[in-house]
Amino acid sequence: MFAAPCPPRRPGLYWSESRTPRPASPFPGAPSRRPVVEFPVVDFLFLLLQVFTLLLIGRALFSWFDPGLRTTVGRFLYEATEPVVGPVRQVLPSTGMFDLSIFVTLILLQVLRSILQSYLVN
């Protein structure tokens, strides 16, 4: 009928109860990760990469519905992404009716994002 009482909490189990401050890094002795460049610049750069990634995904999905690029949205996606996808397409070998240049561009953007993140965020 009555619930069993909760066991008492052990002192020092939670950070708020301990007397030692929380370490800046999850690994003791490791330096804290501080950005090399100010946050707004880094955030804006990563936002641009994210928007371009979404444009590429939109272009890939939209190419199934409008392969001739007759609509305004299709032309916008093509014109916004072609300056980057075009050179990648020229480097890749022909694969018949499959265009892998958007997929390779997405992978290159992810590699670029991880490289920038490792250099800009120490």
BELLIN-V720563 format. One record per residue. N is the residue number from 1. RES is the residue in three letters. OMEGA is omega in whole degrees, -180 to 180 (NA if undefined). BURIAL is I if it has 16 or more other ideal C-beta (glycine too) atoms within 10 Angstrom, else O. D_FIRST is the distance of its C-alpha to the first C-alpha in Angstrom with 2 decimals. Layout:
{{N RES OMEGA BURIAL D_FIRST} {N RES OMEGA BURIAL D_FIRST}}
//
This chain:
{{1 MET 179 O 0.00} {2 PHE 178 O 3.80} {3 ALA 179 O 6.65} {4 ALA -180 O 9.42} {5 PRO 178 O 12.39} {6 CYS 178 O 15.36} {7 PRO -180 O 18.29} {8 PRO 179 O 21.23} {9 ARG 178 O 24.01} {10 ARG 179 O 27.24} {11 PRO 178 O 30.17} {12 GLY -179 O 32.88} {13 LEU -178 O 30.79} {14 TYR -178 O 31.33} {15 TRP -178 O 34.79} {16 SER -179 O 33.99} {17 GLU -177 O 33.13} {18 SER -179 O 36.12} {19 ARG 180 O 39.48} {20 THR 180 O 41.56} {21 PRO 178 O 42.42} {22 ARG 180 O 41.47} {23 PRO -180 O 44.40} {24 ALA -178 O 46.53} {25 SER 178 O 46.63} {26 PRO 179 O 44.01} {27 PHE -179 O 46.51} {28 PRO 179 O 47.54} {29 GLY 180 O 51.24} {30 ALA 179 O 51.68} {31 PRO 178 O 53.32} {32 SER -178 O 51.32} {33 ARG 177 O 52.24} {34 ARG -178 O 54.26} {35 PRO 178 O 56.17} {36 VAL -179 O 59.93} {37 VAL 180 O 60.60} {38 GLU -176 O 59.07} {39 PHE -177 O 55.91} {40 PRO 180 O 57.46} {41 VAL -180 O 60.19} {42 VAL 179 I 57.87} {43 ASP 180 O 55.39} {44 PHE 179 O 58.27} {45 LEU 179 O 59.68} {46 PHE 176 O 56.40} {47 LEU 177 O 55.99} {48 LEU 178 O 59.46} {49 LEU 179 I 58.63} {50 GLN 179 O 55.44} {51 VAL 179 O 57.35} {52 PHE 176 I 60.09} {53 THR 178 O 57.59} {54 LEU 176 O 56.12} {55 LEU 178 I 59.68} {56 LEU 178 I 60.44} {57 ILE 177 O 57.36} {58 GLY 178 I 58.29} {59 ARG -180 I 61.82} {60 ALA 180 I 60.73} {61 LEU -177 O 58.45} {62 PHE 180 I 60.96} {63 SER 176 I 63.76} {64 TRP -175 O 62.18} {65 PHE -178 O 62.48} {66 ASP -176 O 65.73} {67 PRO -179 O 67.81} {68 GLY -179 O 70.99} {69 LEU -179 I 69.56} {70 ARG -178 O 70.79} {71 THR -180 O 68.07} {72 THR -179 O 67.84} {73 VAL 179 O 64.51} {74 GLY 178 I 65.92} {75 ARG 179 O 69.02} {76 PHE 180 O 67.04} {77 LEU 179 I 64.82} {78 TYR -177 I 67.94} {79 GLU -180 O 69.93} {80 ALA -175 I 67.10} {81 THR -176 I 66.37} {82 GLU 178 O 69.77} {83 PRO 178 O 71.25} {84 VAL -177 I 68.74} {85 VAL -178 I 68.31} {86 GLY 178 O 72.08} {87 PRO 178 O 73.11} {88 VAL 179 I 70.26} {89 ARG 180 I 71.46} {90 GLN -179 O 74.99} {91 VAL -177 O 73.91} {92 LEU 175 O 71.80} {93 PRO -180 O 73.65} {94 SER -180 O 73.76} {95 THR 180 O 71.00} {96 GLY -177 O 72.34} {97 MET 179 O 70.29} {98 PHE 178 O 67.28} {99 ASP -178 O 67.34} {100 LEU -175 O 65.33} {101 SER 179 I 66.55} {102 ILE 178 I 63.51} {103 PHE 179 O 61.16} {104 VAL 178 O 63.27} {105 THR 177 I 63.41} {106 LEU 178 I 59.60} {107 ILE 178 O 59.43} {108 LEU 177 O 62.13} {109 LEU 178 I 60.26} {110 GLN 177 O 57.12} {111 VAL 178 O 59.29} {112 LEU 179 O 60.96} {113 ARG -179 O 57.64} {114 SER 177 O 56.42} {115 ILE 178 O 59.78} {116 LEU 180 O 59.78} {117 GLN -180 O 56.24} {118 SER 180 O 57.14} {119 TYR -176 O 60.27} {120 LEU 179 O 59.19} {121 VAL 177 O 55.78} {122 ASN NA O 57.20}}
//
